[in-house]
Amino acid sequence: MSGKRSHGHTDDDLEALRRRAEELRREIAEHDRHYYLEDAPVISDAEYDRLLDELIAIETAHPELITPDSPTQRVGPPELVTEFRPVEHALPMLSLSKVTSESEFHDWIGRIRRQLGLPADAPLPCHFCCEPKFDGLSVELVYENGEFTLGSTRGNGLVGEDVTLNLRTIRSIPRRLERRGGHEPPRLLEVRGEVYMPIAAFRKLNRELEKAGERVFANPRNAAAGSLRQKDPRVTARRPLAFYAWGIGRWPDNPHPTHSATMRALARFGFPVYEDSCVSKDPKRVAAYHARLLERRASMPFEMDGTVAKVDEYAIQRELGQVARSPRWAIAWKFPPIQRETRLLDIGISVGRTGALTPFAILEPVEIAGAIVRRASLHNFDEIERKDIRIGDWVWVERAGDVIPYVVGPIVERRTGKERRFVPPTHCPVCGAPVDRAPGEATAYCTGASCPAQRVQRLVYFASRTGMDIEGLGEKLATQLVERGLVEDVGDLYFLRKEQLLELERMGEKSADNLLGAIERSKRQPLSRVLTALGIRHVGPTVARLLVRHFPSIDALAAASEEQLAAIPQIGPVVAHSVRTFFSSERNREVIEKLRRAGVQLEEATTHEGPRPFEGKTVVVTGRLERWTRSEIKEFLERLGAHVASSVSKRTDFVLAGEDPGSKLDRARELGRPVLDEQAFVAELRKLGIDPDPGVEPTGQA
């Protein structure tokens, strides 16, 4: 019989844990090799973190199982066997401990208090400086007497690779430090930061590689790492790499007592630094900043996977010290993963409101960015063939913000030979009609004139928030309305009777009244929303507003020639042809007449464009407003001619600040930009004769 050991484990239990720890170390070491040395990881960051967390949990509970070569005791792979000259870092480039929730973040704050010998409720003696956690390749740049002399990758944290020649090709890395405001560069300065590839540049590079028949990169981080570690610097020079500084190594006699002051100094020397950072003593401000970054994640021009929070004061950093892998004074608060791996079980086909056949992946359920994903977009049949995606593949799936999840590509290394190639259908899976695919087009279309799928999807789109915003009309109800023969086109919605609705499944008196009320309210939607809801190809909300600005009634738009439409800036021949084709259809004109008889608004409330007092001005909105939601104030300001920017700069004309404005307000004051609170902004609008009520078109004198 096995004897008892500590923590209630038997000898057999402990032996099983030892074997599991060894297995995890081998697996992590293999993934380190793929990540650090080959720039081609075969698992996601989240899956890697899961393996490492499991090993940490075992070693924390049983310190006797820790080995010197364990990945918990170092940053990267144990040794670097590369073709680049090794460079030993004078100060280690440590990794960061991570948290994934607000409660874990506050636990970290609690540990700082305890390490400083403070009671749990004592005010903190330090500030926190926060900025995005860039998802690129960490490097160190050495400057001697202002000249860039040596550049290296982080490597394993102790030893990196000499990539000086490649780093010299990146335009945002200064060759020589600038002397701004009378500040002389230090004798020695080690700058640390992230080499990354902007998302737009990454997509363009992959298109070029694909066109040349070369292997594409899985994500911008891999693209940055692979581009920087080229043997030929001329190849790196052709890659669109960029750099952000986020810290320093050695700077003897650094006159700045804080990290934030040091970053401002680096900016004066000519380094790109992230300007919209946050410095605060209040952990709640840090949490709010993290939430704002997460909200903006999908619209950022670069990849980021969390927030880095650092104790700002160097004296307190030194007091807190570090552990084997990471400093105690900094943390990486990770975002929910947006890219995970899972198995593709099958490929289904959806038929859209225009008859377009769109393939989608049926997946083993996987959690991405806080949501369970079972289906993901495959875009079109050409994409399936181009990416060589097969049924049964392990695939990367990505979900950024509110974007529909999509399959990035297969993990070819995990194929077993049992995977099946996909064959596109020749007939519509809904109505059985033949499928038509025009030469040169990626999309195939159902030719069935009465295909039920198109009617349902047109109805759902018409009622969506970007369309007529008819609350309660989703796909299940739309399907019932079509199948019962109550609705053949969107115009029929406005002639539904309560007794008809009460015959539908799960439809009671209150639900029917609510739906009829929502349909009635939708009649007051502006013409631009009506145009969007009609589902004209290539006409979304932005194009619809542009069309209405030139043609303030649906009759004027319907009478416009293709040449008149194409002459509008930002419209062009493709959209013009699509709009003209839509209004040339007798069936579509019949639908518009139904909408007219129902009392739907088919003209703009005013026949002129209205005042644009902020024409050419750049405005930044920060904080919570009482009168407007964020999307409403953005649309309102754009109607007044403003460009609404996401960050404050010297080009900002004014900042509109609501409650809890955050770091943008601090930045505006630092740059001397005008700031208006909501009350002052409303007063200014009224001086201009503009009604500030949400949803009201600007009227009055400019």
C-alpha positions as CSV (number, residue, x, y, z in Angstrom):
1,M,0.0,0.0,0.0
2,S,1.3,3.4,-0.9
3,G,2.2,5.7,2.0
4,K,0.8,9.2,2.7
5,R,2.8,12.2,1.7
6,S,2.4,16.0,2.2
7,H,-0.8,17.8,1.0
8,G,-2.7,14.6,1.3
9,H,-1.1,13.0,-1.7
10,T,0.1,9.3,-1.8
11,D,3.4,8.2,-3.2
12,D,1.5,7.2,-6.4
13,D,-0.1,10.6,-6.6
14,L,3.2,12.3,-6.3
15,E,4.8,10.1,-8.9
16,A,1.9,10.8,-11.3
17,L,2.4,14.5,-10.7
18,R,6.2,14.2,-11.4
19,R,5.5,12.4,-14.7
20,R,2.9,15.0,-15.7
21,A,5.4,17.8,-14.8
22,E,8.1,16.2,-17.0
23,E,5.6,15.8,-19.8
24,L,4.6,19.5,-19.6
25,R,8.3,20.6,-19.5
26,R,9.0,18.6,-22.7
27,E,5.9,19.9,-24.4
28,I,6.6,23.5,-23.4
29,A,10.2,23.2,-24.6
30,E,9.0,22.0,-28.0
31,H,6.6,24.9,-28.3
32,D,9.4,27.3,-27.2
33,R,11.5,26.1,-30.1
34,H,8.7,26.7,-32.6
35,Y,8.0,30.2,-31.1
36,Y,11.4,31.6,-30.4
37,L,13.6,29.9,-33.0
38,E,11.3,29.1,-35.9
39,D,8.8,32.0,-35.6
40,A,6.1,29.4,-36.4
41,P,4.1,28.4,-33.3
42,V,1.7,25.5,-33.7
43,I,-0.5,26.3,-30.8
44,S,-2.1,29.6,-29.7
45,D,-0.8,31.8,-26.9
46,A,-3.8,30.9,-24.8
47,E,-3.1,27.1,-25.2
48,Y,0.6,27.7,-24.3
49,D,-0.5,29.7,-21.2
50,R,-2.8,26.8,-20.2
51,L,0.2,24.4,-20.3
52,L,2.5,26.7,-18.4
53,D,-0.2,27.5,-15.8
54,E,-0.7,23.8,-15.1
55,L,3.0,23.3,-14.6
56,I,3.2,26.3,-12.3
57,A,0.3,24.9,-10.2
58,I,2.1,21.6,-9.8
59,E,5.4,23.2,-8.8
60,T,3.8,25.6,-6.5
61,A,2.0,22.8,-4.6
62,H,5.2,20.6,-4.7
63,P,8.4,22.7,-4.8
64,E,10.4,19.5,-4.5
65,L,9.4,18.8,-8.1
66,I,11.0,21.9,-9.5
67,T,14.0,21.3,-11.7
68,P,16.7,23.8,-12.7
69,D,15.7,23.6,-16.4
70,S,12.0,24.1,-15.8
71,P,10.5,26.8,-18.0
72,T,9.1,28.4,-14.8
73,Q,12.6,29.3,-13.9
74,R,13.5,31.2,-17.1
75,V,12.0,33.4,-19.8
76,G,12.5,31.6,-23.1
77,P,14.3,28.5,-24.4
78,P,17.3,27.3,-22.4
79,E,19.7,27.9,-25.2
80,L,19.7,29.7,-28.5
81,V,21.2,27.8,-31.4
82,T,20.9,30.3,-34.3
83,E,22.9,31.7,-37.1
84,F,23.0,35.1,-35.5
85,R,25.7,36.2,-33.1
86,P,24.7,35.9,-29.5
87,V,24.3,39.1,-27.4
88,E,24.3,38.9,-23.6
89,H,22.0,41.5,-22.1
90,A,23.6,43.6,-19.4
91,L,20.3,43.6,-17.5
92,P,18.0,40.6,-18.0
93,M,14.9,41.2,-20.2
94,L,12.4,39.6,-17.9
95,S,9.0,38.2,-18.8
96,L,5.9,39.5,-17.1
97,S,3.5,37.7,-14.8
98,K,0.0,37.8,-16.1
99,V,-3.5,38.2,-14.8
100,T,-6.7,37.6,-16.7
101,S,-9.4,39.2,-14.6
102,E,-10.1,42.3,-12.4
103,S,-10.1,40.2,-9.2
104,E,-6.6,38.8,-10.1
105,F,-5.4,42.3,-10.8
106,H,-6.6,43.5,-7.4
107,D,-4.8,40.4,-5.9
108,W,-1.6,41.7,-7.4
109,I,-2.3,45.2,-5.9
110,G,-2.7,43.4,-2.5
111,R,0.6,41.6,-2.9
112,I,2.3,45.0,-3.6
113,R,0.8,46.3,-0.3
114,R,2.0,43.3,1.6
115,Q,5.5,43.5,0.1
116,L,5.7,47.1,1.1
117,G,4.5,46.3,4.6
118,L,1.2,48.2,4.3
119,P,-2.2,47.4,5.8
120,A,-4.8,46.2,3.3
121,D,-6.7,49.5,3.4
122,A,-3.7,51.8,3.3
123,P,-3.4,54.2,0.4
124,L,-0.8,53.2,-2.1
125,P,2.5,55.2,-2.1
126,C,3.0,54.7,-5.8
127,H,1.4,55.4,-9.2
128,F,0.8,52.9,-11.9
129,C,1.8,53.6,-15.5
130,C,-0.3,51.7,-18.0
131,E,0.0,51.1,-21.8
132,P,-0.9,48.4,-24.3
133,K,0.8,45.1,-24.3
134,F,2.1,45.1,-27.9
135,D,2.1,41.7,-29.6
136,G,5.3,41.7,-31.6
137,L,9.0,40.9,-31.0
138,S,10.8,42.5,-28.0
139,V,14.2,44.0,-28.8
140,E,16.9,46.0,-27.1
141,L,18.7,49.0,-28.8
142,V,22.0,50.2,-27.4
143,Y,23.1,53.8,-28.0
144,E,26.5,55.1,-27.2
145,N,27.1,58.9,-27.3
146,G,23.8,59.2,-29.2
147,E,24.7,56.6,-31.9
148,F,22.8,53.3,-32.4
149,T,25.6,50.7,-32.1
150,L,23.9,47.4,-31.2
151,G,20.4,45.8,-31.5
152,S,19.3,42.4,-30.3
153,T,16.2,40.3,-29.7
154,R,15.1,39.4,-26.2
155,G,16.0,35.7,-26.8
156,N,15.8,33.8,-23.6
157,G,15.9,36.9,-21.5
158,L,19.6,36.6,-20.7
159,V,21.0,36.1,-24.2
160,G,19.5,37.4,-27.5
161,E,20.5,37.6,-31.1
162,D,22.5,40.3,-32.9
163,V,20.1,41.8,-35.5
164,T,21.6,45.3,-35.6
165,L,21.7,45.5,-39.4
166,N,18.1,44.4,-39.7
167,L,17.0,46.9,-37.1
168,R,18.8,49.7,-38.9
169,T,16.3,49.2,-41.8
170,I,13.3,50.1,-39.6
171,R,12.5,53.8,-40.2
172,S,10.9,54.4,-36.8
173,I,14.1,53.4,-35.0
174,P,16.4,56.5,-34.8
175,R,20.0,56.0,-36.1
176,R,21.1,58.9,-33.9
177,L,19.3,60.4,-30.9
178,E,17.7,63.8,-31.5
179,R,18.6,66.8,-29.3
180,R,15.3,68.4,-28.5
181,G,14.8,71.2,-26.0
182,G,18.5,71.4,-25.2
183,H,18.6,67.8,-23.8
184,E,21.9,66.0,-24.7
185,P,21.7,62.3,-25.3
186,P,23.3,60.2,-22.5
187,R,26.7,58.5,-22.9
188,L,25.0,55.1,-22.7
189,L,21.3,54.3,-23.2
190,E,19.6,50.9,-23.7
191,V,16.1,51.3,-25.1
192,R,13.7,48.4,-25.0
193,G,10.6,48.1,-27.1
194,E,8.5,46.1,-29.6
195,V,9.1,45.5,-33.3
196,Y,5.7,45.0,-34.8
197,M,3.9,44.9,-38.2
198,P,0.9,47.2,-38.5
199,I,-2.3,45.1,-39.3
200,A,-2.9,46.8,-42.6
201,A,0.7,46.3,-43.7
202,F,0.5,42.6,-42.6
203,R,-2.5,42.0,-44.8
204,K,-0.9,43.6,-47.7
205,L,2.3,41.6,-47.2
206,N,0.4,38.3,-47.1
207,R,-1.4,39.2,-50.3
208,E,2.0,39.9,-52.0
209,L,3.4,36.6,-50.6
210,E,0.4,34.7,-51.8
211,K,0.6,36.2,-55.2
212,A,4.3,35.2,-55.4
213,G,3.4,31.6,-54.4
214,E,5.2,31.9,-51.1
215,R,4.0,30.8,-47.6
216,V,1.9,33.5,-45.8
217,F,2.3,34.4,-42.2
218,A,-0.3,33.3,-39.6
219,N,-0.5,36.6,-37.8
220,P,1.3,39.9,-37.5
221,R,3.5,38.8,-34.6
222,N,4.9,35.9,-36.7
223,A,5.4,38.3,-39.6
224,A,7.4,40.7,-37.5
225,A,9.6,38.0,-36.0
226,G,10.2,36.3,-39.3
227,S,10.9,39.6,-41.1
228,L,13.4,40.7,-38.4
229,R,15.3,37.5,-38.3
230,Q,16.2,37.4,-42.0
231,K,19.8,36.6,-42.9
232,D,19.7,39.3,-45.6
233,P,18.9,42.8,-44.3
234,R,17.6,43.8,-47.7
235,V,14.7,41.4,-47.2
236,T,13.9,43.0,-43.8
237,A,14.1,46.5,-45.4
238,R,11.3,45.5,-47.8
239,R,9.0,44.4,-44.9
240,P,6.8,47.1,-43.3
241,L,8.1,46.9,-39.8
242,A,7.6,49.5,-37.1
243,F,8.8,50.1,-33.5
244,Y,7.4,51.3,-30.2
245,A,9.6,52.0,-27.1
246,W,8.2,50.7,-23.8
247,G,11.2,50.8,-21.4
248,I,14.9,51.0,-20.8
249,G,17.8,48.8,-19.7
250,R,20.8,50.7,-18.6
251,W,20.9,54.5,-18.4
252,P,23.5,55.6,-15.9
253,D,22.6,58.8,-14.1
254,N,19.0,58.7,-15.5
255,P,17.7,62.0,-14.1
256,H,14.1,60.9,-14.2
257,P,12.6,59.3,-11.0
258,T,9.7,57.6,-12.8
259,H,9.0,55.3,-15.8
260,S,6.5,57.8,-17.3
261,A,9.0,60.7,-17.1
262,T,11.6,58.4,-18.8
263,M,9.2,57.6,-21.6
264,R,8.6,61.3,-22.2
265,A,12.4,61.7,-22.4
266,L,12.6,58.9,-25.0
267,A,10.0,60.7,-27.1
268,R,12.2,63.8,-27.0
269,F,15.2,61.7,-28.2
270,G,13.1,60.6,-31.2
271,F,11.6,57.3,-30.2
272,P,8.0,56.4,-30.9
273,V,6.2,55.9,-27.6
274,Y,2.5,55.2,-27.1
275,E,1.0,58.6,-26.2
276,D,-2.4,57.5,-24.8
277,S,-1.0,55.9,-21.6
278,C,-2.5,56.2,-18.2
279,V,-0.7,57.2,-14.9
280,S,-2.8,56.9,-11.8
281,K,-2.7,55.9,-8.1
282,D,-6.2,54.6,-8.3
283,P,-6.5,50.9,-9.3
284,K,-10.1,51.6,-10.6
285,R,-8.6,54.0,-13.1
286,V,-6.2,51.3,-14.3
287,A,-9.2,48.9,-14.6
288,A,-11.1,51.5,-16.6
289,Y,-8.1,52.1,-18.9
290,H,-7.8,48.3,-19.5
291,A,-11.6,48.2,-20.4
292,R,-11.1,51.0,-22.9
293,L,-8.2,49.3,-24.5
294,L,-10.2,46.1,-24.8
295,E,-13.1,48.0,-26.4
296,R,-10.7,49.6,-28.9
297,R,-8.8,46.4,-29.6
298,A,-10.5,45.6,-32.9
299,S,-9.9,49.1,-34.3
300,M,-6.3,49.5,-33.3
301,P,-3.7,49.7,-36.2
302,F,-1.5,47.1,-34.4
303,E,-2.0,43.8,-32.5
304,M,-2.2,44.0,-28.7
305,D,-3.1,41.3,-26.3
306,G,-3.5,43.1,-23.0
307,T,-2.5,46.0,-20.8
308,V,0.8,46.4,-19.0
309,A,0.7,48.0,-15.6
310,K,4.0,49.1,-14.0
311,V,4.8,50.8,-10.7
312,D,5.8,54.2,-12.0
313,E,8.4,55.2,-9.3
314,Y,11.8,53.5,-9.8
315,A,12.6,53.7,-6.0
316,I,9.5,51.5,-5.3
317,Q,10.3,49.2,-8.2
318,R,13.7,48.5,-6.6
319,E,12.1,47.9,-3.2
320,L,9.7,45.3,-4.7
321,G,12.4,43.5,-6.7
322,Q,11.8,40.5,-8.9
323,V,11.4,36.7,-9.0
324,A,13.1,34.2,-11.3
325,R,11.0,35.0,-14.4
326,S,9.4,38.4,-13.8
327,P,9.5,41.7,-11.8
328,R,7.1,42.0,-8.9
329,W,6.4,45.7,-9.9
330,A,4.8,45.0,-13.3
331,I,1.9,42.8,-14.5
332,A,0.4,41.9,-17.9
333,W,-3.4,42.0,-17.7
334,K,-4.2,39.8,-20.7
335,F,-7.2,40.2,-22.9
336,P,-9.5,37.2,-23.6
337,P,-7.9,35.3,-26.4
338,I,-9.2,36.1,-29.9
339,Q,-7.4,33.2,-31.7
340,R,-7.7,29.6,-30.6
341,E,-7.3,26.2,-32.2
342,T,-10.1,23.6,-32.6
343,R,-11.3,20.9,-35.0
344,L,-13.3,21.7,-38.1
345,L,-16.1,19.0,-38.0
346,D,-17.9,19.9,-41.2
347,I,-18.6,22.8,-43.7
348,G,-22.1,24.1,-44.0
349,I,-23.7,26.5,-46.5
350,S,-25.8,29.6,-45.7
351,V,-27.9,31.4,-48.3
352,G,-28.0,35.2,-47.8
353,R,-30.6,37.8,-48.6
354,T,-29.0,38.4,-52.0
355,G,-28.9,34.6,-52.8
356,A,-25.2,34.5,-52.1
357,L,-24.0,31.0,-50.9
358,T,-21.5,31.4,-48.1
359,P,-19.6,28.5,-46.6
360,F,-19.2,28.3,-42.8
361,A,-17.2,26.1,-40.5
362,I,-18.9,23.8,-38.0
363,L,-16.5,23.5,-35.1
364,E,-15.8,21.7,-32.0
365,P,-17.0,24.3,-29.4
366,V,-14.1,26.6,-28.3
367,E,-14.1,29.7,-26.1
368,I,-12.7,32.8,-27.7
369,A,-12.8,36.3,-26.2
370,G,-15.4,35.2,-23.7
371,A,-17.8,33.6,-26.1
372,I,-18.3,29.9,-27.0
373,V,-17.8,29.6,-30.8
374,R,-19.4,26.7,-32.7
375,R,-19.4,28.2,-36.2
376,A,-17.0,30.5,-38.0
377,S,-16.9,32.2,-41.4
378,L,-14.9,30.6,-44.3
379,H,-15.6,33.7,-46.5
380,N,-16.1,32.0,-49.9
381,F,-15.2,28.8,-51.8
382,D,-12.0,30.3,-53.2
383,E,-10.7,31.0,-49.7
384,I,-11.3,27.3,-48.7
385,E,-9.3,26.2,-51.7
386,R,-6.6,28.9,-51.3
387,K,-6.0,28.1,-47.7
388,D,-6.4,24.3,-48.3
389,I,-8.9,23.9,-45.5
390,R,-10.2,20.4,-45.2
391,I,-13.0,18.8,-43.2
392,G,-11.4,17.2,-40.1
393,D,-8.5,19.7,-39.9
394,W,-7.3,21.3,-36.8
395,V,-7.7,25.0,-37.5
396,W,-6.9,28.5,-36.1
397,V,-10.1,30.4,-35.4
398,E,-10.0,34.2,-34.7
399,R,-12.6,36.5,-33.1
400,A,-11.7,40.2,-32.7
401,G,-14.1,42.3,-30.8
402,D,-17.6,41.9,-32.2
403,V,-16.4,40.5,-35.5
404,I,-17.9,37.2,-36.6
405,P,-15.3,34.4,-35.9
406,Y,-13.5,33.2,-39.0
407,V,-11.1,30.4,-39.8
408,V,-7.6,31.8,-40.2
409,G,-6.2,28.6,-41.6
410,P,-5.4,24.9,-41.0
411,I,-2.6,23.6,-38.7
412,V,-1.0,21.4,-41.4
413,E,1.4,19.8,-39.0
414,R,-1.5,18.1,-37.1
415,R,-3.0,16.3,-40.1
416,T,-3.4,12.6,-39.9
417,G,-4.4,11.8,-43.5
418,K,-8.1,11.3,-42.7
419,E,-9.1,14.9,-43.6
420,R,-11.4,15.4,-46.6
421,R,-11.4,18.1,-49.3
422,F,-14.5,20.2,-49.6
423,V,-16.5,20.1,-52.9
424,P,-18.7,23.3,-53.5
425,P,-22.4,22.5,-54.2
426,T,-23.9,22.8,-57.6
427,H,-27.4,23.3,-56.3
428,C,-28.9,25.6,-53.5
429,P,-29.1,23.6,-50.3
430,V,-32.3,25.4,-49.4
431,C,-34.5,25.3,-52.5
432,G,-32.5,23.0,-54.9
433,A,-32.2,25.6,-57.7
434,P,-29.0,25.5,-59.7
435,V,-26.1,27.6,-58.5
436,D,-24.6,30.3,-60.7
437,R,-21.1,31.7,-60.4
438,A,-20.0,34.5,-62.8
439,P,-16.4,34.3,-64.2
440,G,-13.9,36.1,-62.0
441,E,-16.3,36.3,-59.0
442,A,-15.6,34.5,-55.8
443,T,-19.2,34.3,-54.8
444,A,-21.8,31.8,-56.1
445,Y,-25.5,32.7,-56.1
446,C,-28.7,30.7,-55.9
447,T,-30.8,31.2,-59.1
448,G,-34.1,30.3,-57.4
449,A,-36.5,33.3,-57.7
450,S,-38.6,32.2,-54.7
451,C,-35.9,30.8,-52.5
452,P,-37.2,31.0,-48.9
453,A,-33.8,31.6,-47.4
454,Q,-33.4,34.9,-49.3
455,R,-36.8,36.2,-48.0
456,V,-36.0,35.3,-44.4
457,Q,-32.5,36.9,-44.5
458,R,-33.8,40.1,-46.2
459,L,-36.4,40.4,-43.5
460,V,-33.9,40.0,-40.7
461,Y,-31.5,42.5,-42.2
462,F,-34.3,45.0,-42.8
463,A,-35.2,44.8,-39.1
464,S,-31.6,44.9,-37.8
465,R,-30.1,47.7,-35.7
466,T,-28.3,49.2,-38.6
467,G,-31.5,49.1,-40.6
468,M,-35.0,49.9,-39.3
469,D,-34.2,48.7,-35.8
470,I,-37.4,46.7,-35.3
471,E,-36.8,45.1,-31.9
472,G,-38.1,41.5,-31.5
473,L,-37.9,40.6,-35.2
474,G,-35.1,38.0,-35.3
475,E,-34.5,35.0,-37.6
476,K,-36.9,32.6,-35.8
477,L,-39.9,35.0,-36.1
478,A,-38.9,36.0,-39.6
479,T,-38.9,32.3,-40.6
480,Q,-42.4,31.9,-39.2
481,L,-43.7,34.9,-41.1
482,V,-42.3,33.7,-44.4
483,E,-43.3,30.1,-43.9
484,R,-46.9,31.1,-42.9
485,G,-47.1,33.2,-46.1
486,L,-47.7,36.4,-44.0
487,V,-44.6,38.2,-45.5
488,E,-43.3,38.0,-49.0
489,D,-41.2,41.1,-48.9
490,V,-40.3,43.8,-46.3
491,G,-43.2,46.0,-47.3
492,D,-45.7,43.4,-46.0
493,L,-44.4,43.9,-42.5
494,Y,-46.3,47.2,-42.2
495,F,-49.6,45.6,-43.0
496,L,-49.5,42.7,-40.4
497,R,-52.5,42.4,-38.1
498,K,-52.5,41.4,-34.5
499,E,-54.7,38.4,-35.0
500,Q,-52.2,37.1,-37.6
501,L,-49.4,37.4,-35.1
502,L,-51.2,35.6,-32.3
503,E,-51.4,32.5,-34.5
504,L,-47.6,32.2,-34.4
505,E,-45.6,30.0,-32.0
506,R,-44.6,31.7,-28.7
507,M,-46.5,34.9,-29.6
508,G,-48.7,36.3,-26.9
509,E,-50.7,39.4,-26.6
510,K,-47.9,41.5,-25.1
511,S,-45.3,40.2,-27.6
512,A,-47.6,41.0,-30.5
513,D,-48.3,44.5,-29.2
514,N,-44.6,45.1,-28.7
515,L,-43.7,44.0,-32.2
516,L,-46.5,46.1,-33.8
517,G,-45.3,49.1,-31.8
518,A,-41.7,48.6,-33.0
519,I,-42.8,48.3,-36.6
520,E,-44.8,51.5,-36.2
521,R,-41.9,53.4,-34.6
522,S,-39.6,52.3,-37.5
523,K,-41.7,54.4,-39.9
524,R,-39.9,57.4,-38.5
525,Q,-36.4,56.2,-39.3
526,P,-34.4,58.6,-41.5
527,L,-34.1,57.9,-45.2
528,S,-30.5,56.8,-44.9
529,R,-31.6,54.0,-42.5
530,V,-34.3,53.0,-45.0
531,L,-31.7,52.8,-47.8
532,T,-29.4,50.7,-45.6
533,A,-32.3,48.3,-44.6
534,L,-33.3,47.7,-48.2
535,G,-30.1,45.7,-48.7
536,I,-28.9,47.3,-51.9
537,R,-25.5,45.7,-52.7
538,H,-22.5,47.8,-51.6
539,V,-24.8,50.3,-49.8
540,G,-24.1,50.3,-46.0
541,P,-24.8,53.0,-43.5
542,T,-21.9,55.3,-44.6
543,V,-22.7,55.1,-48.3
544,A,-26.4,55.5,-47.6
545,R,-25.8,58.8,-45.7
546,L,-23.6,60.0,-48.6
547,L,-26.4,59.2,-51.1
548,V,-29.0,61.0,-49.1
549,R,-26.8,64.1,-48.8
550,H,-27.0,64.4,-52.6
551,F,-30.5,63.0,-53.2
552,P,-32.8,63.9,-50.3
553,S,-35.7,61.7,-51.4
554,I,-36.0,58.2,-52.6
555,D,-37.7,59.4,-55.8
556,A,-34.8,61.6,-56.6
557,L,-32.4,58.8,-55.9
558,A,-34.4,56.4,-58.1
559,A,-34.4,58.9,-60.9
560,A,-30.6,59.5,-60.8
561,S,-28.6,58.1,-63.7
562,E,-25.6,55.9,-63.3
563,E,-23.4,58.7,-64.4
564,Q,-24.9,61.1,-61.8
565,L,-24.3,58.6,-59.1
566,A,-20.8,57.8,-60.1
567,A,-19.9,61.5,-60.1
568,I,-20.4,61.6,-56.3
569,P,-17.0,61.5,-54.5
570,Q,-16.5,58.2,-52.7
571,I,-19.3,56.4,-54.7
572,G,-17.7,55.3,-57.9
573,P,-19.0,53.0,-60.8
574,V,-19.5,49.8,-58.8
575,V,-21.8,51.4,-56.2
576,A,-23.5,53.5,-58.9
577,H,-24.2,50.4,-61.0
578,S,-25.6,48.5,-58.0
579,V,-28.0,51.4,-57.0
580,R,-29.2,51.9,-60.6
581,T,-29.8,48.1,-61.0
582,F,-31.8,48.0,-57.7
583,F,-34.1,50.9,-58.7
584,S,-34.5,49.5,-62.3
585,S,-36.2,46.4,-60.9
586,E,-40.0,46.5,-61.1
587,R,-40.3,44.2,-58.1
588,N,-38.1,46.6,-56.0
589,R,-40.2,49.6,-57.0
590,E,-43.3,47.7,-55.9
591,V,-41.7,47.2,-52.4
592,I,-40.9,50.9,-52.2
593,E,-44.6,51.8,-53.0
594,K,-45.7,49.5,-50.2
595,L,-43.4,51.4,-47.8
596,R,-44.8,54.7,-49.1
597,R,-48.4,53.6,-48.5
598,A,-47.5,52.4,-45.0
599,G,-46.2,55.9,-44.2
600,V,-42.4,55.0,-44.0
601,Q,-40.3,58.2,-44.2
602,L,-38.9,58.3,-47.8
603,E,-37.7,61.9,-47.7
604,E,-35.2,63.6,-45.4
605,A,-36.7,65.8,-42.7
606,T,-35.0,68.8,-44.3
607,T,-34.3,69.4,-47.9
608,H,-30.9,71.0,-47.3
609,E,-27.8,69.6,-45.7
610,G,-27.9,71.7,-42.6
611,P,-25.2,73.6,-40.8
612,R,-21.7,72.2,-40.6
613,P,-20.0,74.5,-38.1
614,F,-17.2,71.9,-37.3
615,E,-16.2,71.4,-40.9
616,G,-12.5,70.4,-41.0
617,K,-12.2,70.3,-37.3
618,T,-10.9,67.2,-35.4
619,V,-12.8,66.3,-32.2
620,V,-12.0,63.7,-29.6
621,V,-14.8,62.3,-27.3
622,T,-13.9,60.9,-23.9
623,G,-15.9,59.7,-20.9
624,R,-19.5,59.0,-20.4
625,L,-22.1,61.5,-21.8
626,E,-25.7,61.8,-20.5
627,R,-27.4,63.0,-23.7
628,W,-25.7,60.7,-26.2
629,T,-24.3,57.2,-26.5
630,R,-20.9,57.0,-28.1
631,S,-22.2,56.0,-31.5
632,E,-24.9,58.8,-31.4
633,I,-22.4,61.6,-30.6
634,K,-20.0,60.3,-33.3
635,E,-22.8,60.4,-35.9
636,F,-24.0,63.8,-34.6
637,L,-20.5,65.4,-34.8
638,E,-19.9,64.0,-38.2
639,R,-23.2,65.5,-39.4
640,L,-21.8,68.8,-38.2
641,G,-18.7,68.3,-40.3
642,A,-16.3,67.1,-37.6
643,H,-13.7,64.3,-37.9
644,V,-14.0,62.3,-34.7
645,A,-10.5,60.9,-33.7
646,S,-9.7,58.2,-31.2
647,S,-6.7,59.9,-29.6
648,V,-5.6,63.4,-28.6
649,S,-2.8,65.1,-30.6
650,K,-1.7,68.6,-31.4
651,R,-4.1,68.5,-34.4
652,T,-7.1,68.1,-32.1
653,D,-9.3,71.2,-32.2
654,F,-11.2,70.4,-29.0
655,V,-12.1,67.5,-26.6
656,L,-15.6,66.8,-25.5
657,A,-15.3,65.3,-22.0
658,G,-18.0,63.5,-20.1
659,E,-17.9,61.6,-16.8
660,D,-14.8,59.6,-16.0
661,P,-12.8,60.9,-19.0
662,G,-9.6,59.1,-18.3
663,S,-6.1,59.8,-19.8
664,K,-7.4,61.6,-22.9
665,L,-8.3,64.6,-20.7
666,D,-4.9,64.6,-19.1
667,R,-3.3,64.4,-22.6
668,A,-5.5,67.3,-23.8
669,R,-4.4,69.5,-20.9
670,E,-0.8,68.5,-21.4
671,L,-1.0,69.6,-25.0
672,G,-3.1,72.7,-24.3
673,R,-6.1,71.6,-26.3
674,P,-9.5,73.2,-25.6
675,V,-11.8,71.0,-23.5
676,L,-15.6,71.3,-23.3
677,D,-17.8,69.5,-20.9
678,E,-21.2,68.3,-22.0
679,Q,-23.0,71.3,-20.6
680,A,-20.7,73.8,-22.3
681,F,-20.9,71.8,-25.6
682,V,-24.7,71.9,-25.5
683,A,-24.7,75.7,-24.8
684,E,-22.3,76.1,-27.8
685,L,-24.7,74.2,-30.0
686,R,-27.7,76.3,-28.9
687,K,-25.7,79.5,-29.7
688,L,-25.4,78.1,-33.2
689,G,-29.1,77.4,-33.4
690,I,-28.6,73.6,-33.4
691,D,-30.9,71.3,-31.5
692,P,-28.7,69.0,-29.4
693,D,-31.4,66.4,-28.8
694,P,-30.2,62.9,-29.9
695,G,-31.4,61.8,-33.3
696,V,-32.4,65.3,-34.4
697,E,-30.8,66.5,-37.7
698,P,-28.9,69.8,-37.2
699,T,-31.0,72.7,-38.2
700,G,-30.6,76.5,-37.9
701,Q,-27.8,78.8,-38.9
702,A,-24.2,77.8,-39.0
